[in-house]
Amino acid sequence: MERVQYEGYEIEVRTGQLQDDGRWTLDINIWRDSGSETVVTPFSSSTTFATRDEAVQHCINFGRQIIDGKIPGCTAP
């Protein structure tokens, strides 16, 4: 799994390949360590991608948008 740091959070890419059509999912965990506790929140989308590399890049961008408050209904921990 790949992880990137962003604005005090950690975005963990959890993309997986679908068996039925071979496409890759958009699934992430966003981690926040406040010092006294670590909180992790999963996020996903129904969007899929043709390649793993494409999915990874979109997962990271998705996580950044959530952290930045740009995805309605999604709040980072």
N, C-alpha and C positions, 0 to 999 in steps of 0.2 A: 504494500500500500504506500501511497505517496502522501506526504504531508507538507504543507507550506504554512509559514507564519504570515499573519496579516493583521495589523492594527491591534496587537495584543491577543489575538485569537489564533487557533491552529485549525486549518482546514484539512480534513482527512478525506482523500478520494477513495470511494468504495465502489467504483464502477464494476459492473460485471457483464459478461456476455450472455445474451439471451439464446436459449437453445433452439427456439423455433425459427429465428431468422438471422442469427449471428450478429445482430446489432448490439451496441454497448449502451448501458444505462447511465443515467445521471443520478448518482447517489453519493451523498457526503455526510460526514459528521463534522460539527463545529464544536471545538473544545475551548473552554475558558478556564484558566487556573487563576483563582483569586488569592492564592496563598494558603487559605484555610480549607478550601475545597476545590475540586475539579468538577466542572459541569460539562456534559456532552449532550448535544442535541442532534438527532438525525434529520436530514432533509432529503427529499427526492423529487423528481419530476418525471412525467410520462414521456418526455422527449428522449429519443434514442439517437445514436450516432453510428456511422458506418465503421469507424476505426476506434481502437482503444486510445490512441493519441488524441484524436478529436474529442472523445468523451472526457479525458483527463483535463484538457484545457477548458472545456465548458464547465466541468465540475468546479474547478478553481475559480473561474469567473462567477459562477452561480454563488459560491460561498462568499466571495468578496461583495457581491451585490446584496446578499442577505445582511452581512455585517454592516454595510453602508446604509441599510434601511431602505433599499430600492425595490424590494420584492414585497408587495402587499400581502399581509397575512403571515409573513415569516419574520421571526424575531430571533436574533442570535442570543445565546445564553448570557 
